[in-house]
C-alpha cells in the first residue's frame, strides 16, 4: 500500500497528465480549424499519449491498494495566435510536467518508496524525449518565421518528426 503522501503526489500527477491530454486536444482543434491538418494529427496523437500516461498511473495507484482519484479539469486555452505560440505553450507545459515528475521522484526517495521510484523512471525518460522533440519543433518554427511556404511544409511533415530524428538533429 502507498503512503498517503505518495498517493497524494501520484494523484496530483494524474491531474497533470489529464490536463496535458485536454490541452493537446484543444490544440488539435485549433490546428484543425485553422487549416493545419498535420499539426492537428500530431496533437490528437499526443493527446491520446497523455491519456495513456494518466492511465498508467491510475492503474499503478489502484494496484498498490490505494485509490486513484479522477480529477475535475479546468477548461484549456482554445485560441492561439500562431503555430509558434502553440508549440511554445506545449514546451512550457512539458517543462512543468518534468519538474513535477522530478519532485515526485524526490518525494519517493525521501520516503524510501523504491517501488514507486522505479515505476517513475519510465516518466523520467519520456519527459527527456518529449522536451527534446518540442525544442526541435520550436527551432524549426523559429527558422520558418512567417514564411507561408515554410509553414505549409512544416505542417505537412510535422507528424513524421520523431524523437529519434529530433535527437539526431540536435546532435548535428
Ligand atoms: Fe507529456 O507528459 Fe506525460 O508524461
Backbone and ligand atoms as CSV (ligand in chain L), in Angstrom:
chain,resi,resn,atom,element,x,y,z
A,1,UNK,N,N,0.846,-1.205,0.000
A,1,UNK,CA,C,0.000,0.000,0.000
A,1,UNK,C,C,0.884,1.259,0.000
A,2,UNK,N,N,0.452,2.271,-0.739
A,2,UNK,CA,C,1.241,3.514,-0.814
A,2,UNK,C,C,1.019,4.357,0.442
A,3,UNK,N,N,2.015,5.160,0.788
A,3,UNK,CA,C,1.787,6.080,1.909
A,3,UNK,C,C,0.831,7.168,1.411
A,4,UNK,N,N,0.185,7.832,2.345
A,4,UNK,CA,C,-0.777,8.891,1.989
A,4,UNK,C,C,-0.082,9.981,1.164
A,5,UNK,N,N,1.166,10.275,1.544
A,5,UNK,CA,C,1.904,11.337,0.854
A,5,UNK,C,C,2.161,10.952,-0.609
A,6,UNK,N,N,2.598,9.702,-0.821
A,6,UNK,CA,C,2.883,9.255,-2.202
A,6,UNK,C,C,1.575,9.152,-2.993
A,7,UNK,N,N,0.544,8.671,-2.348
A,7,UNK,CA,C,-0.762,8.578,-3.017
A,7,UNK,C,C,-1.211,9.963,-3.495
A,8,UNK,N,N,-1.076,10.964,-2.620
A,8,UNK,CA,C,-1.494,12.323,-2.978
A,8,UNK,C,C,-0.631,12.856,-4.115
A,9,UNK,N,N,0.686,12.588,-4.051
A,9,UNK,CA,C,1.592,13.095,-5.088
A,9,UNK,C,C,1.277,12.426,-6.438
A,10,UNK,N,N,0.959,11.137,-6.407
A,10,UNK,CA,C,0.630,10.450,-7.673
A,10,UNK,C,C,-0.723,10.943,-8.207
A,11,UNK,N,N,-1.654,11.205,-7.301
A,11,UNK,CA,C,-2.946,11.739,-7.761
A,11,UNK,C,C,-2.767,13.114,-8.387
A,12,UNK,N,N,-1.829,13.884,-7.858
A,12,UNK,CA,C,-1.540,15.184,-8.458
A,12,UNK,C,C,-0.960,15.003,-9.868
A,13,UNK,N,N,-0.141,13.968,-10.042
A,13,UNK,CA,C,0.438,13.701,-11.371
A,13,UNK,C,C,-0.653,13.228,-12.343
A,14,UNK,N,N,-1.624,12.495,-11.827
A,14,UNK,CA,C,-2.767,12.071,-12.658
A,14,UNK,C,C,-3.467,13.315,-13.194
A,15,UNK,N,N,-3.617,14.302,-12.324
A,15,UNK,CA,C,-4.258,15.548,-12.742
A,15,UNK,C,C,-3.445,16.222,-13.858
A,16,UNK,N,N,-2.134,16.289,-13.667
A,16,UNK,CA,C,-1.288,16.956,-14.671
A,16,UNK,C,C,-1.332,16.250,-16.024
A,17,UNK,N,N,-1.285,14.907,-15.996
A,17,UNK,CA,C,-1.298,14.153,-17.254
A,17,UNK,C,C,-2.665,14.309,-17.947
A,18,UNK,N,N,-3.737,14.342,-17.143
A,18,UNK,CA,C,-5.074,14.538,-17.727
A,18,UNK,C,C,-5.164,15.921,-18.343
A,19,UNK,N,N,-4.593,16.900,-17.634
A,19,UNK,CA,C,-4.594,18.271,-18.154
A,19,UNK,C,C,-3.836,18.324,-19.473
A,20,UNK,N,N,-2.679,17.617,-19.529
A,20,UNK,CA,C,-1.894,17.601,-20.774
A,20,UNK,C,C,-2.765,17.088,-21.911
A,21,UNK,N,N,-3.488,16.008,-21.646
A,21,UNK,CA,C,-4.311,15.411,-22.688
A,21,UNK,C,C,-5.360,16.416,-23.197
A,22,UNK,N,N,-5.976,17.142,-22.268
A,22,UNK,CA,C,-7.003,18.123,-22.651
A,22,UNK,C,C,-6.393,19.297,-23.409
A,23,UNK,N,N,-5.228,19.766,-22.920
A,23,UNK,CA,C,-4.578,20.917,-23.567
A,23,UNK,C,C,-4.231,20.570,-25.013
A,24,UNK,N,N,-3.687,19.350,-25.233
A,24,UNK,CA,C,-3.280,18.975,-26.591
A,24,UNK,C,C,-4.497,18.707,-27.480
A,25,UNK,N,N,-5.588,18.275,-26.860
A,25,UNK,CA,C,-6.826,18.093,-27.626
A,25,UNK,C,C,-7.337,19.461,-28.104
A,26,UNK,N,N,-7.271,20.453,-27.223
A,26,UNK,CA,C,-7.698,21.807,-27.605
A,26,UNK,C,C,-6.775,22.370,-28.685
A,27,UNK,N,N,-5.475,22.047,-28.595
A,27,UNK,CA,C,-4.533,22.497,-29.634
A,27,UNK,C,C,-4.863,21.814,-30.962
A,28,UNK,N,N,-5.250,20.529,-30.895
A,28,UNK,CA,C,-5.624,19.795,-32.117
A,28,UNK,C,C,-6.811,20.475,-32.784
A,29,UNK,N,N,-7.777,20.901,-31.982
A,29,UNK,CA,C,-8.976,21.555,-32.533
A,29,UNK,C,C,-8.609,22.894,-33.166
A,30,UNK,N,N,-7.737,23.652,-32.482
A,30,UNK,CA,C,-7.328,24.948,-33.049
A,30,UNK,C,C,-6.645,24.713,-34.404
A,31,UNK,N,N,-5.734,23.731,-34.439
A,31,UNK,CA,C,-4.987,23.473,-35.674
A,31,UNK,C,C,-5.935,23.002,-36.779
A,32,UNK,N,N,-6.852,22.125,-36.426
A,32,UNK,CA,C,-7.775,21.574,-37.427
A,32,UNK,C,C,-8.670,22.655,-38.031
A,33,UNK,N,N,-9.066,23.621,-37.205
A,33,UNK,CA,C,-9.969,24.661,-37.712
A,33,UNK,C,C,-9.203,25.836,-38.328
A,34,UNK,N,N,-7.877,25.761,-38.308
A,34,UNK,CA,C,-7.084,26.829,-38.929
A,34,UNK,C,C,-6.267,26.325,-40.108
A,35,UNK,N,N,-6.635,25.166,-40.613
A,35,UNK,CA,C,-6.002,24.651,-41.837
A,35,UNK,C,C,-4.686,23.925,-41.629
A,36,UNK,N,N,-4.320,23.651,-40.383
A,36,UNK,CA,C,-3.056,22.932,-40.129
A,36,UNK,C,C,-3.361,21.465,-39.810
A,37,UNK,N,N,-3.673,20.707,-40.847
A,37,UNK,CA,C,-4.128,19.325,-40.622
A,37,UNK,C,C,-3.038,18.422,-40.053
A,38,UNK,N,N,-1.799,18.639,-40.490
A,38,UNK,CA,C,-0.705,17.811,-39.984
A,38,UNK,C,C,-0.503,18.040,-38.487
A,39,UNK,N,N,-0.492,19.322,-38.108
A,39,UNK,CA,C,-0.316,19.661,-36.690
A,39,UNK,C,C,-1.470,19.108,-35.875
A,40,UNK,N,N,-2.664,19.168,-36.451
A,40,UNK,CA,C,-3.810,18.646,-35.727
A,40,UNK,C,C,-3.669,17.136,-35.508
A,41,UNK,N,N,-3.198,16.397,-36.517
A,41,UNK,CA,C,-2.966,14.950,-36.351
A,41,UNK,C,C,-1.935,14.684,-35.261
A,42,UNK,N,N,-0.881,15.497,-35.277
A,42,UNK,CA,C,0.178,15.373,-34.270
A,42,UNK,C,C,-0.405,15.579,-32.864
A,43,UNK,N,N,-1.251,16.594,-32.735
A,43,UNK,CA,C,-1.808,16.922,-31.410
A,43,UNK,C,C,-2.847,15.895,-30.953
A,44,UNK,N,N,-3.654,15.386,-31.892
A,44,UNK,CA,C,-4.613,14.337,-31.494
A,44,UNK,C,C,-3.851,13.128,-30.949
A,45,UNK,N,N,-2.776,12.753,-31.643
A,45,UNK,CA,C,-1.986,11.591,-31.209
A,45,UNK,C,C,-1.335,11.871,-29.852
A,46,UNK,N,N,-0.829,13.097,-29.717
A,46,UNK,CA,C,-0.164,13.460,-28.461
A,46,UNK,C,C,-1.165,13.462,-27.298
A,47,UNK,N,N,-2.363,13.922,-27.572
A,47,UNK,CA,C,-3.405,13.927,-26.540
A,47,UNK,C,C,-3.696,12.493,-26.078
A,48,UNK,N,N,-3.785,11.572,-27.044
A,48,UNK,CA,C,-4.021,10.151,-26.699
A,48,UNK,C,C,-2.879,9.603,-25.851
A,49,UNK,N,N,-1.653,9.974,-26.219
A,49,UNK,CA,C,-0.484,9.502,-25.452
A,49,UNK,C,C,-0.566,9.953,-23.996
A,50,UNK,N,N,-0.961,11.209,-23.815
A,50,UNK,CA,C,-1.032,11.742,-22.447
A,50,UNK,C,C,-2.116,11.033,-21.650
A,51,UNK,N,N,-3.205,10.676,-22.334
A,51,UNK,CA,C,-4.233,9.898,-21.632
A,51,UNK,C,C,-3.642,8.553,-21.195
A,52,UNK,N,N,-2.792,7.988,-22.057
A,52,UNK,CA,C,-2.094,6.744,-21.711
A,52,UNK,C,C,-1.207,6.935,-20.481
A,53,UNK,N,N,-0.495,8.068,-20.435
A,53,UNK,CA,C,0.374,8.345,-19.273
A,53,UNK,C,C,-0.468,8.422,-17.997
A,54,UNK,N,N,-1.619,9.070,-18.134
A,54,UNK,CA,C,-2.514,9.223,-16.978
A,54,UNK,C,C,-3.014,7.848,-16.515
A,55,UNK,N,N,-3.448,7.026,-17.486
A,55,UNK,CA,C,-3.999,5.709,-17.141
A,55,UNK,C,C,-2.995,4.799,-16.450
A,56,UNK,N,N,-1.749,4.900,-16.922
A,56,UNK,CA,C,-0.688,4.085,-16.330
A,56,UNK,C,C,-0.559,4.370,-14.826
A,57,UNK,N,N,-0.666,5.648,-14.451
A,57,UNK,CA,C,-0.556,5.997,-13.021
A,57,UNK,C,C,-1.826,5.562,-12.272
A,58,UNK,N,N,-2.980,5.753,-12.926
A,58,UNK,CA,C,-4.248,5.328,-12.304
A,58,UNK,C,C,-4.156,3.849,-11.927
A,59,UNK,N,N,-3.720,3.027,-12.887
A,59,UNK,CA,C,-3.616,1.576,-12.660
A,59,UNK,C,C,-2.619,1.284,-11.543
A,60,UNK,N,N,-1.485,1.976,-11.595
A,60,UNK,CA,C,-0.440,1.722,-10.598
A,60,UNK,C,C,-0.964,2.013,-9.187
A,61,UNK,N,N,-1.606,3.162,-9.024
A,61,UNK,CA,C,-2.119,3.556,-7.702
A,61,UNK,C,C,-3.128,2.512,-7.206
A,62,UNK,N,N,-4.051,2.126,-8.075
A,62,UNK,CA,C,-5.085,1.161,-7.652
A,62,UNK,C,C,-4.482,-0.213,-7.366
A,63,UNK,N,N,-3.520,-0.614,-8.202
A,63,UNK,CA,C,-2.902,-1.932,-7.992
A,63,UNK,C,C,-2.104,-1.988,-6.690
A,64,UNK,N,N,-1.638,-0.832,-6.226
A,64,UNK,CA,C,-0.872,-0.805,-4.969
A,64,UNK,C,C,-1.790,-0.703,-3.747
A,65,UNK,N,N,-3.091,-0.869,-3.959
A,65,UNK,CA,C,-4.038,-0.874,-2.832
A,65,UNK,C,C,-4.467,0.512,-2.393
A,66,UNK,N,N,-4.114,1.530,-3.195
A,66,UNK,CA,C,-4.577,2.886,-2.871
A,66,UNK,C,C,-5.702,3.262,-3.850
A,67,UNK,N,N,-6.067,4.527,-3.873
A,67,UNK,CA,C,-7.240,4.931,-4.660
A,67,UNK,C,C,-6.894,6.105,-5.585
A,68,UNK,N,N,-6.932,5.827,-6.897
A,68,UNK,CA,C,-6.695,6.906,-7.866
A,68,UNK,C,C,-7.948,7.770,-7.954
A,69,UNK,N,N,-7.735,9.073,-7.893
A,69,UNK,CA,C,-8.881,9.990,-7.953
A,69,UNK,C,C,-8.882,10.697,-9.310
A,70,UNK,N,N,-9.994,10.560,-10.021
A,70,UNK,CA,C,-10.099,11.211,-11.335
A,70,UNK,C,C,-10.488,12.669,-11.111
A,71,UNK,N,N,-9.629,13.595,-11.571
A,71,UNK,CA,C,-9.828,14.995,-11.193
A,71,UNK,C,C,-10.772,15.770,-12.109
A,72,UNK,N,N,-11.276,16.844,-11.571
A,72,UNK,CA,C,-12.005,17.820,-12.368
A,72,UNK,C,C,-10.944,18.687,-13.045
A,73,UNK,N,N,-11.199,19.067,-14.303
A,73,UNK,CA,C,-10.155,19.808,-15.023
A,73,UNK,C,C,-10.616,21.198,-15.433
A,74,UNK,N,N,-9.697,22.157,-15.396
A,74,UNK,CA,C,-10.063,23.483,-15.915
A,74,UNK,C,C,-10.160,23.446,-17.441
A,75,UNK,N,N,-10.936,24.348,-18.012
A,75,UNK,CA,C,-11.027,24.382,-19.477
A,75,UNK,C,C,-9.686,24.842,-20.053
A,76,UNK,N,N,-9.147,24.094,-21.022
A,76,UNK,CA,C,-7.862,24.528,-21.589
A,76,UNK,C,C,-8.033,25.720,-22.527
A,77,UNK,N,N,-6.921,26.409,-22.737
A,77,UNK,CA,C,-6.899,27.527,-23.697
A,77,UNK,C,C,-7.287,26.974,-25.072
A,78,UNK,N,N,-8.148,27.709,-25.806
A,78,UNK,CA,C,-8.551,27.149,-27.107
A,78,UNK,C,C,-8.255,28.059,-28.295
A,79,UNK,N,N,-7.630,29.207,-28.001
A,79,UNK,CA,C,-7.317,30.088,-29.123
A,79,UNK,C,C,-5.833,30.466,-29.091
A,80,UNK,N,N,-5.229,30.453,-30.271
A,80,UNK,CA,C,-3.792,30.735,-30.365
A,80,UNK,C,C,-3.550,31.728,-31.492
A,81,UNK,N,N,-2.462,32.502,-31.344
A,81,UNK,CA,C,-2.142,33.490,-32.392
A,81,UNK,C,C,-1.457,32.825,-33.579
A,82,UNK,N,N,-0.711,31.749,-33.310
A,82,UNK,CA,C,0.122,31.151,-34.356
A,82,UNK,C,C,0.555,29.745,-33.945
A,83,UNK,N,N,1.121,29.025,-34.922
A,83,UNK,CA,C,1.682,27.701,-34.631
A,83,UNK,C,C,2.813,27.833,-33.622
A,84,UNK,N,N,3.571,28.930,-33.752
A,84,UNK,CA,C,4.687,29.148,-32.837
A,84,UNK,C,C,4.167,29.217,-31.394
A,85,UNK,N,N,3.088,29.948,-31.193
A,85,UNK,CA,C,2.533,30.060,-29.839
A,85,UNK,C,C,2.063,28.694,-29.322
A,86,UNK,N,N,1.464,27.909,-30.217
A,86,UNK,CA,C,1.003,26.568,-29.831
A,86,UNK,C,C,2.174,25.758,-29.273
A,87,UNK,N,N,3.272,25.722,-30.040
A,87,UNK,CA,C,4.391,24.870,-29.631
A,87,UNK,C,C,5.182,25.478,-28.464
A,88,UNK,N,N,5.160,26.827,-28.350
A,88,UNK,CA,C,5.787,27.436,-27.164
A,88,UNK,C,C,5.034,27.002,-25.907
A,89,UNK,N,N,3.697,27.013,-26.015
A,89,UNK,CA,C,2.879,26.586,-24.871
A,89,UNK,C,C,3.090,25.112,-24.558
A,90,UNK,N,N,3.241,24.318,-25.618
A,90,UNK,CA,C,3.465,22.879,-25.416
A,90,UNK,C,C,4.774,22.650,-24.645
A,91,UNK,N,N,5.834,23.338,-25.068
A,91,UNK,CA,C,7.116,23.148,-24.391
A,91,UNK,C,C,7.031,23.601,-22.926
A,92,UNK,N,N,6.406,24.768,-22.721
A,92,UNK,CA,C,6.242,25.282,-21.352
A,92,UNK,C,C,5.521,24.259,-20.480
A,93,UNK,N,N,4.482,23.670,-21.037
A,93,UNK,CA,C,3.711,22.692,-20.264
A,93,UNK,C,C,4.545,21.448,-19.972
A,94,UNK,N,N,5.306,20.991,-20.959
A,94,UNK,CA,C,6.129,19.792,-20.742
A,94,UNK,C,C,7.213,20.040,-19.693
A,95,UNK,N,N,7.756,21.263,-19.676
A,95,UNK,CA,C,8.777,21.580,-18.665
A,95,UNK,C,C,8.136,21.523,-17.271
A,96,UNK,N,N,6.903,22.025,-17.170
A,96,UNK,CA,C,6.202,21.960,-15.870
A,96,UNK,C,C,5.962,20.500,-15.469
A,97,UNK,N,N,5.616,19.655,-16.442
A,97,UNK,CA,C,5.388,18.228,-16.150
A,97,UNK,C,C,6.701,17.579,-15.694
A,98,UNK,N,N,7.794,17.915,-16.376
A,98,UNK,CA,C,9.102,17.368,-15.981
A,98,UNK,C,C,9.437,17.755,-14.541
A,99,UNK,N,N,9.209,19.029,-14.202
A,99,UNK,CA,C,9.500,19.474,-12.831
A,99,UNK,C,C,8.671,18.698,-11.825
A,100,UNK,N,N,7.431,18.450,-12.186
A,100,UNK,CA,C,6.550,17.721,-11.277
A,100,UNK,C,C,7.021,16.263,-11.110
A,101,UNK,N,N,7.457,15.641,-12.206
A,101,UNK,CA,C,7.966,14.254,-12.139
A,101,UNK,C,C,9.223,14.233,-11.259
A,102,UNK,N,N,10.099,15.211,-11.458
A,102,UNK,CA,C,11.328,15.254,-10.654
A,102,UNK,C,C,11.011,15.394,-9.163
A,103,UNK,N,N,10.039,16.226,-8.858
A,103,UNK,CA,C,9.637,16.423,-7.466
A,103,UNK,C,C,9.092,15.102,-6.895
A,104,UNK,N,N,8.311,14.426,-7.714
A,104,UNK,CA,C,7.719,13.140,-7.317
A,104,UNK,C,C,8.811,12.097,-7.032
A,105,UNK,N,N,9.819,12.076,-7.883
A,105,UNK,CA,C,10.937,11.148,-7.702
A,105,UNK,C,C,11.637,11.462,-6.367
A,106,UNK,N,N,11.803,12.745,-6.098
A,106,UNK,CA,C,12.450,13.168,-4.858
A,106,UNK,C,C,11.640,12.725,-3.637
A,107,UNK,N,N,10.333,12.924,-3.701
A,107,UNK,CA,C,9.449,12.533,-2.593
A,107,UNK,C,C,9.549,11.018,-2.347
A,108,UNK,N,N,9.638,10.243,-3.428
A,108,UNK,CA,C,9.750,8.777,-3.297
A,108,UNK,C,C,11.057,8.375,-2.625
A,109,UNK,N,N,12.136,9.055,-2.997
A,109,UNK,CA,C,13.426,8.730,-2.381
A,109,UNK,C,C,13.408,9.067,-0.894
A,110,UNK,N,N,12.844,10.228,-0.590
A,110,UNK,CA,C,12.738,10.657,0.815
A,110,UNK,C,C,11.960,9.637,1.632
A,111,UNK,N,N,10.889,9.111,1.011
A,111,UNK,CA,C,10.019,8.168,1.725
A,111,UNK,C,C,10.542,6.732,1.612
A,112,UNK,N,N,11.650,6.541,0.931
A,112,UNK,CA,C,12.210,5.207,0.663
A,112,UNK,C,C,11.200,4.281,-0.017
A,113,UNK,N,N,10.398,4.879,-0.905
A,113,UNK,CA,C,9.453,4.068,-1.687
A,113,UNK,C,C,10.155,3.739,-3.012
A,114,UNK,N,N,10.968,2.700,-2.996
A,114,UNK,CA,C,11.786,2.380,-4.168
A,114,UNK,C,C,10.952,1.760,-5.293
A,115,UNK,N,N,9.838,1.182,-4.945
A,115,UNK,CA,C,8.965,0.591,-5.978
A,115,UNK,C,C,8.372,1.700,-6.849
A,116,UNK,N,N,7.848,2.735,-6.183
A,116,UNK,CA,C,7.274,3.846,-6.964
A,116,UNK,C,C,8.397,4.606,-7.683
A,117,UNK,N,N,9.525,4.701,-7.036
A,117,UNK,CA,C,10.669,5.354,-7.658
A,117,UNK,C,C,11.011,4.638,-8.969
A,118,UNK,N,N,11.025,3.329,-8.921
A,118,UNK,CA,C,11.320,2.526,-10.099
A,118,UNK,C,C,10.236,2.715,-11.176
A,119,UNK,N,N,8.984,2.710,-10.756
A,119,UNK,CA,C,7.856,2.922,-11.682
A,119,UNK,C,C,8.004,4.262,-12.419
A,120,UNK,N,N,8.509,5.263,-11.704
A,120,UNK,CA,C,8.578,6.611,-12.292
A,120,UNK,C,C,9.709,6.793,-13.303
A,121,UNK,N,N,10.648,5.842,-13.335
A,121,UNK,CA,C,11.791,6.018,-14.241
A,121,UNK,C,C,11.354,6.124,-15.702
A,122,UNK,N,N,10.281,5.407,-16.049
A,122,UNK,CA,C,9.756,5.491,-17.413
A,122,UNK,C,C,9.367,6.934,-17.746
A,123,UNK,N,N,8.754,7.615,-16.764
A,123,UNK,CA,C,8.322,9.000,-16.976
A,123,UNK,C,C,9.521,9.945,-17.092
A,124,UNK,N,N,10.574,9.637,-16.357
A,124,UNK,CA,C,11.772,10.481,-16.416
A,124,UNK,C,C,12.325,10.466,-17.850
A,125,UNK,N,N,12.460,9.268,-18.448
A,125,UNK,CA,C,12.978,9.205,-19.827
A,125,UNK,C,C,11.985,9.806,-20.816
A,126,UNK,N,N,10.715,9.530,-20.606
A,126,UNK,CA,C,9.688,10.054,-21.513
A,126,UNK,C,C,9.750,11.582,-21.570
A,127,UNK,N,N,9.929,12.213,-20.414
A,127,UNK,CA,C,9.976,13.678,-20.390
A,127,UNK,C,C,11.194,14.211,-21.140
A,128,UNK,N,N,12.327,13.518,-21.034
A,128,UNK,CA,C,13.517,13.964,-21.768
A,128,UNK,C,C,13.213,13.956,-23.260
A,129,UNK,N,N,12.558,12.878,-23.710
A,129,UNK,CA,C,12.236,12.770,-25.141
A,129,UNK,C,C,11.236,13.828,-25.567
A,130,UNK,N,N,10.219,14.029,-24.748
A,130,UNK,CA,C,9.186,14.995,-25.138
A,130,UNK,C,C,9.729,16.414,-25.191
A,131,UNK,N,N,10.593,16.747,-24.244
A,131,UNK,CA,C,11.170,18.092,-24.277
A,131,UNK,C,C,12.093,18.259,-25.486
A,132,UNK,N,N,12.868,17.214,-25.806
A,132,UNK,CA,C,13.776,17.288,-26.964
A,132,UNK,C,C,12.962,17.495,-28.247
A,133,UNK,N,N,11.872,16.765,-28.358
A,133,UNK,CA,C,11.019,16.889,-29.543
A,133,UNK,C,C,10.423,18.301,-29.638
A,134,UNK,N,N,9.880,18.787,-28.531
A,134,UNK,CA,C,9.260,20.116,-28.539
A,134,UNK,C,C,10.289,21.197,-28.888
A,135,UNK,N,N,11.512,21.066,-28.364
A,135,UNK,CA,C,12.543,22.078,-28.648
A,135,UNK,C,C,12.937,22.049,-30.123
A,136,UNK,N,N,13.047,20.849,-30.687
A,136,UNK,CA,C,13.424,20.751,-32.104
A,136,UNK,C,C,12.343,21.363,-32.986
A,137,UNK,N,N,11.093,21.066,-32.657
A,137,UNK,CA,C,9.991,21.624,-33.441
A,137,UNK,C,C,9.991,23.153,-33.334
A,138,UNK,N,N,10.195,23.656,-32.136
A,138,UNK,CA,C,10.218,25.110,-31.950
A,138,UNK,C,C,11.346,25.758,-32.739
A,139,UNK,N,N,12.521,25.119,-32.739
A,139,UNK,CA,C,13.645,25.663,-33.512
A,139,UNK,C,C,13.271,25.768,-34.983
A,140,UNK,N,N,12.609,24.733,-35.492
A,140,UNK,CA,C,12.208,24.760,-36.901
A,140,UNK,C,C,11.243,25.911,-37.152
A,141,UNK,N,N,10.258,26.057,-36.265
A,141,UNK,CA,C,9.259,27.112,-36.451
A,141,UNK,C,C,9.884,28.499,-36.382
A,142,UNK,N,N,10.865,28.660,-35.511
A,142,UNK,CA,C,11.528,29.965,-35.403
A,142,UNK,C,C,12.278,30.278,-36.691
A,143,UNK,N,N,12.862,29.225,-37.288
A,143,UNK,CA,C,13.593,29.403,-38.540
A,143,UNK,C,C,12.636,29.800,-39.669
A,144,UNK,N,N,11.457,29.198,-39.675
A,144,UNK,CA,C,10.475,29.436,-40.742
A,144,UNK,C,C,9.865,30.840,-40.634
A,145,UNK,N,N,9.664,31.298,-39.398
A,145,UNK,CA,C,9.060,32.625,-39.199
A,145,UNK,C,C,7.679,32.697,-39.822
A,146,UNK,N,N,7.435,33.750,-40.632
A,146,UNK,CA,C,6.095,33.915,-41.220
A,146,UNK,C,C,6.025,33.413,-42.652
A,147,UNK,N,N,7.043,32.702,-43.099
A,147,UNK,CA,C,7.068,32.229,-44.480
A,147,UNK,C,C,5.968,31.183,-44.709
A,148,UNK,N,N,4.996,31.544,-45.557
A,148,UNK,CA,C,3.816,30.671,-45.735
A,148,UNK,C,C,4.187,29.310,-46.297
A,149,UNK,N,N,5.115,29.317,-47.281
A,149,UNK,CA,C,5.553,28.045,-47.879
A,149,UNK,C,C,6.202,27.153,-46.829
A,150,UNK,N,N,7.027,27.788,-45.999
A,150,UNK,CA,C,7.701,27.045,-44.933
A,150,UNK,C,C,6.701,26.449,-43.957
A,151,UNK,N,N,5.681,27.237,-43.612
A,151,UNK,CA,C,4.669,26.746,-42.664
A,151,UNK,C,C,3.874,25.593,-43.278
A,152,UNK,N,N,3.624,25.714,-44.591
A,152,UNK,CA,C,2.904,24.644,-45.289
A,152,UNK,C,C,3.709,23.338,-45.206
A,153,UNK,N,N,4.995,23.429,-45.487
A,153,UNK,CA,C,5.850,22.225,-45.448
A,153,UNK,C,C,5.993,21.694,-44.019
A,154,UNK,N,N,6.104,22.610,-43.072
A,154,UNK,CA,C,6.198,22.191,-41.669
A,154,UNK,C,C,4.961,21.367,-41.297
A,155,UNK,N,N,3.790,21.920,-41.653
A,155,UNK,CA,C,2.546,21.238,-41.285
A,155,UNK,C,C,2.420,19.888,-41.989
A,156,UNK,N,N,2.928,19.826,-43.215
A,156,UNK,CA,C,2.866,18.560,-43.959
A,156,UNK,C,C,3.750,17.493,-43.285
A,157,UNK,N,N,4.883,17.956,-42.724
A,157,UNK,CA,C,5.880,16.997,-42.233
A,157,UNK,C,C,5.880,16.768,-40.717
A,158,UNK,N,N,5.145,17.595,-39.980
A,158,UNK,CA,C,5.307,17.558,-38.516
A,158,UNK,C,C,5.007,16.181,-37.912
A,159,UNK,N,N,4.057,15.460,-38.525
A,159,UNK,CA,C,3.699,14.155,-37.950
A,159,UNK,C,C,4.833,13.144,-38.058
A,160,UNK,N,N,5.749,13.398,-39.003
A,160,UNK,CA,C,6.836,12.426,-39.153
A,160,UNK,C,C,8.088,12.821,-38.359
A,161,UNK,N,N,8.030,13.961,-37.668
A,161,UNK,CA,C,9.175,14.325,-36.823
A,161,UNK,C,C,9.107,13.449,-35.574
A,162,UNK,N,N,10.089,12.601,-35.415
A,162,UNK,CA,C,10.064,11.688,-34.274
A,162,UNK,C,C,11.119,12.120,-33.274
A,163,UNK,N,N,11.055,11.518,-32.106
A,163,UNK,CA,C,12.055,11.842,-31.088
A,163,UNK,C,C,13.443,11.456,-31.591
A,164,UNK,N,N,13.535,10.321,-32.283
A,164,UNK,CA,C,14.838,9.884,-32.775
A,164,UNK,C,C,15.393,10.895,-33.755
A,165,UNK,N,N,14.550,11.355,-34.681
A,165,UNK,CA,C,15.073,12.321,-35.644
A,165,UNK,C,C,15.380,13.641,-34.920
A,166,UNK,N,N,14.580,13.971,-33.889
A,166,UNK,CA,C,14.831,15.203,-33.136
A,166,UNK,C,C,16.177,15.130,-32.440
A,167,UNK,N,N,16.457,13.995,-31.826
A,167,UNK,CA,C,17.709,13.861,-31.088
A,167,UNK,C,C,18.897,13.891,-32.041
A,168,UNK,N,N,18.766,13.214,-33.198
A,168,UNK,CA,C,19.901,13.220,-34.113
A,168,UNK,C,C,20.085,14.595,-34.750
A,169,UNK,N,N,18.984,15.332,-34.947
A,169,UNK,CA,C,19.120,16.696,-35.491
A,169,UNK,C,C,19.874,17.589,-34.516
A,170,UNK,N,N,19.580,17.391,-33.211
A,170,UNK,CA,C,20.246,18.219,-32.204
A,170,UNK,C,C,21.736,17.912,-32.128
A,171,UNK,N,N,22.065,16.644,-32.426
A,171,UNK,CA,C,23.464,16.232,-32.326
A,171,UNK,C,C,24.290,16.765,-33.507
A,172,UNK,N,N,23.602,17.201,-34.592
A,172,UNK,CA,C,24.330,17.630,-35.784
A,172,UNK,C,C,25.009,18.985,-35.610
L,1,LIG,FE1,FE,3.976,14.886,-21.956
L,1,LIG,O1,O,3.680,14.481,-20.213
L,1,LIG,FE2,FE,3.017,12.863,-19.945
L,1,LIG,O2,O,4.401,12.248,-19.013
